[in-house]
Amino acid sequence: MNAPYQQAEDFLRAIDNDWSELIDHVGECKFTTKSERDPYEALVRAVAYQQLSTKAGDAILKKLINHYGQ
């Protein structure tokens, strides 16, 4: 099991048998973090793209990078 998601899996399994069976059927979470990005950059990117089109997120991120550097 991917350690960061173990607590979430345990919580969902404890809700009821339907959740537990669904997790068994789907399998463990395979999401991984991108280690080349530090947590602050990941947060900024998440905020920039939240509820926006990719084009709008790109424009916002470009402005931030131009203003603050990479």
C-alpha positions as CSV (number, residue, x, y, z in Angstrom):
1,M,0.0,0.0,0.0
2,N,1.1,3.5,-0.8
3,A,1.8,4.7,2.8
4,P,0.3,8.3,2.4
5,Y,-3.0,6.8,1.4
6,Q,-3.2,4.0,4.1
7,Q,-5.1,6.2,6.6
8,A,-7.6,7.2,3.9
9,E,-8.1,3.6,2.9
10,D,-8.6,2.5,6.5
11,F,-11.2,5.3,7.0
12,L,-13.2,4.4,3.9
13,R,-13.1,0.7,4.7
14,A,-14.5,1.4,8.1
15,I,-17.6,3.2,6.7
16,D,-19.2,0.0,5.6
17,N,-18.8,-3.3,3.7
18,D,-19.7,-1.6,0.3
19,W,-16.7,0.7,0.6
20,S,-14.5,-2.1,1.6
21,E,-15.6,-4.3,-1.3
22,L,-15.2,-1.4,-3.7
23,I,-11.6,-0.9,-2.6
24,D,-10.9,-4.6,-2.9
25,H,-12.3,-4.5,-6.5
26,V,-10.5,-1.3,-7.6
27,G,-7.2,-2.0,-5.8
28,E,-4.8,0.2,-3.9
29,C,-4.3,3.9,-4.8
30,K,-1.4,4.2,-7.2
31,F,-1.1,8.0,-7.2
32,T,2.4,9.2,-6.7
33,T,3.8,12.6,-6.0
34,K,6.2,14.3,-8.5
35,S,9.3,14.5,-6.4
36,E,10.9,17.1,-8.8
37,R,8.4,19.6,-7.4
38,D,8.6,20.9,-3.9
39,P,5.4,21.1,-1.9
40,Y,5.1,24.9,-2.3
41,E,5.3,24.7,-6.1
42,A,2.7,21.9,-6.1
43,L,0.4,24.1,-3.9
44,V,0.8,27.1,-6.2
45,R,0.1,25.0,-9.3
46,A,-3.0,23.5,-7.6
47,V,-4.4,26.9,-6.8
48,A,-3.6,28.3,-10.2
49,Y,-5.5,25.5,-12.0
50,Q,-8.4,25.2,-9.6
51,Q,-11.7,25.5,-11.3
52,L,-10.0,27.0,-14.4
53,S,-9.4,26.0,-17.9
54,T,-5.9,24.8,-18.7
55,K,-5.4,27.9,-20.8
56,A,-6.3,30.2,-17.9
57,G,-4.2,28.3,-15.5
58,D,-1.2,28.5,-17.9
59,A,-1.7,32.3,-18.2
60,I,-1.8,32.7,-14.4
61,L,1.2,30.5,-13.8
62,K,3.2,32.3,-16.5
63,K,2.5,35.7,-14.8
64,L,3.6,34.3,-11.5
65,I,6.8,32.9,-12.9
66,N,7.6,36.1,-14.8
67,H,7.0,38.1,-11.6
68,Y,8.7,35.9,-9.0
69,G,11.0,33.8,-11.1
70,Q,11.1,30.1,-11.4
